[in-house]
Amino acid sequence: MSRAQLTFFVLILGALTAFSAMSIDMYLPAFPEMARDLNIPLATVQLSVSAFLYGSAFGQLFYGPLADRYGRRGPLLAGLALYVLSTIGCAMVHTGSGLLFWRVAMAVGGGAGMVISRAVVRDLYDTTEAARMFSLLMLIMGVAPILAPLGGGQILLITGWRGIFGFLSLFGIVSLLAAAVGLPESLPRERRQNRSLAEMTKVYGHLLKNRQYLRYAIALGCVAGCNFAYISGAPLLFIELHGISPQQFGLFFAVNAFGLIGGSQANRKLLRSHSPQRIAAVAFGVNAAAGVLLTAAVLTGAGGFPLQAVLIFIALCTTGLLYPNITALAMAPFDRAAGSASALLGTIQYTLGASGGALVGLFSNGTAVPMTVTMALCGVIGLGAVVTGTRARRH
């Protein structure tokens, strides 16, 4: 590929990896208005985040075998079409149950981009280069948490919350057209799986028996759990408890997203002299420490909101180091089954991520404690998974 083609290729993959962030972060400032307009509890709107994550988790399982058997492009385009239709459904909904249904459908459609973008990177790059590429994609994906809440807050002022989903449908259409025109097929016919889909789903069983893969998948799920606990609890912490306006909330969210981007770009330089395993272990140590200290700060009130904001920023900075390295390490042993490995990785990631967000809603008590405790637990468990995975790899 020429430099221009490579740039376009990276932009498309970056957009595909950003579907989750765009679909969640953009409507966060609208939570209170959606609850009032639909006449439903705020907890139900918060649950729509977990509904999306669970839909992503299990929807991705369908794309793995399809992508390994039929190539990457066909399943991707079908999934993006479903995403567009589902965002329109969300924009027209009038009940809480309808909101949850269409959010799940959105997740199933958007899951195609997340599965296939990882598989394409694995098709084309080795472990260290894949980690660098995932870091580069996070630079693009990281723009979503910056622009999405800011854009969502402005759209909320102009059109109300339904306009946010209208914008997401436009984002889906543009991504669909770009992928159709500019994303080449990365899995040649001779490398595709010729077995039946029923036989190919048995690959998931073999993957689950691979202890190294499973440890890294759990670690990646803990990273997602930390992030989505923050996402689910942030509107309460910033808007309700500290009086931040929906528009100002977007600014705070953007600062934390810059931290994630900074971590991912520092990772590209760190990979020149350190292994992905080493970087992941140290980053998870810092993440766990930040989560524990954040919980202590919330419980005691020490340092007030400034200290809480700093500790959240540190925790999210480490995720910029963790996502690309753990993803590359988990995918490294797999070539012909990269689609299935990517799908199951995403399922575990989003199941644990959704569980982190659900725990915040389930134990909601009007304070930030459910959010901070969940973030701390994810950090500690993830650190254990990475450290044991690294030791097993050495032996």
Residue, then its C-alpha position, 0 to 999 in steps of 0.5 A: m500500500s502507498r502511504a495514502q492508502l495506508t493512512f486510509f486503511v488505518l483510519i477505517l480500522g480506527a473507526l471500526t474499533a471506535f464503534s463501542a466508544m462512540s455508541i456509549d460515550m456520545y449519549l452519556p450527557a443525555f442520561p438525565e434527559m432520557a430518563r425524564d423524557l421516557n419516564i423511566p428511572l435513571a438506573t434503566v438508562q444506565l442499564s442500557v450501557s450494560a445492555f450494549l456491552y452484553g450485546s457486544a459480548f455475545g454478538q461478536l461470537f457470530y462473526g468469528p467463524l463467519a470471518d474465518r470461513y467467508g473472509r473479513r469483508g462480507p460479515l463486516l458489511a452486514g454487521l455495519a448495516l444492522y448497526v445503522l438500522s438499530t441506531i434509527g430504532c433507538a432514535m424512535v423509541h418511546t419505552g425503556s424496554g424498547l431502548l434496551f432492545w435496540r441498544v442490544a441490536m446496535a451492539v450486535g451490529g457494531g460488534a462486527g467492526m470490533v471483531i474484524s478489525r482485530a482479525v485484520v491486524r493479526d492477519l497482517y502483523d506479528t506480535t510486536e508490530a500488532a501491538r504498535m498497530f493497536s496503539l496507533l488505532m487507539l490514537i484514533m479510537g481515543v478521539a471518540p471519548i473526547l469528541a463523543p461526549l462534547g458532541g453529544g452535549q451540543i447535539l443535546l442542546i440543539t435536537g434533544w437526545r434523539g438527535i444523538f442517535g441520528f448522528l450515530s446512524l450517520f456515523g454508521i453509514v459513513s463507516l459502511l461506505a468507507a469499508a466497502v470502498g477502502l478496506p481490502e480483504s486480508l484473508p486470502r481464500e487459501r487461508r480460510q477455514n473450509r469446515s462447516l460453521a458448526e465444526m468451526t464453533k468448536v474452536y471456541g472450546h479449544l481456545l478456552k482450554n488455552r490457559q495463556y489465551l484465557r488469562y490474557a482474555i480475562a485481563l483484557g476483560c478487567v481493563a474493560g471492566c475498569n473503563f465501563a465502571y467509570i463510564s457507568g458511574a461518571p455521570l453520577l460522580f460528575i453531574e449529580l454529586h459535584g454539580i458539573s453541567p452536561q457540557q462541562f462533563g464532556l470536557f472532563f471526559a475529554v481530559n481522561a480520554f487524552g490520558l488514554i491516548g497519551g498512554s497508547q502513544a507512549n506504548r509505541k515508544l516503550l515497545r522499542s525497549h520493553s516487551p509487551q508482557r513487561i509493559a502490561a504487568v507494570a501498567f496493571g500494577v499502577n492501575a490497581a494502586a490507583g483504583v484502591l487509592l481512589t476508593a479510599a479517597v471517596l470513602t474518607g473524603a480526603g483530597g476532595f474532588p481534585l484528588q478523585a479526578v487525578l486518580i481516575f485520570i491515572a487509572l485511565c492512562t494505564t488502559g492506553l498501555l494495557y489494551p494494545n499489549i494484552t490484545a496482541l499477546a492474546m492473539a499472537p498464537f493464532d493465525r488461521a483461527a484469528g477471527s474466532a480468537s478475536a471474537l471470543l476475546g471480544t466476548i470475554q472482554y465485553t462480558l466482564g466489561a458489562s459486568g463491571g458496569a452492571l455492578v455499578g448500577l446494581f449496587s448504586n447507593g447515591t455515592a461513587v463507592p460502587m464505581t471505585v470499588t469495581m475499578a479497584l477489583c478489576g485492577v487487582i484481578g487483572l494484575g493477577a491474570v497478567v502476572t500469572g500469564t507472563r510466568a506461564r509463558r516463561h515456563 
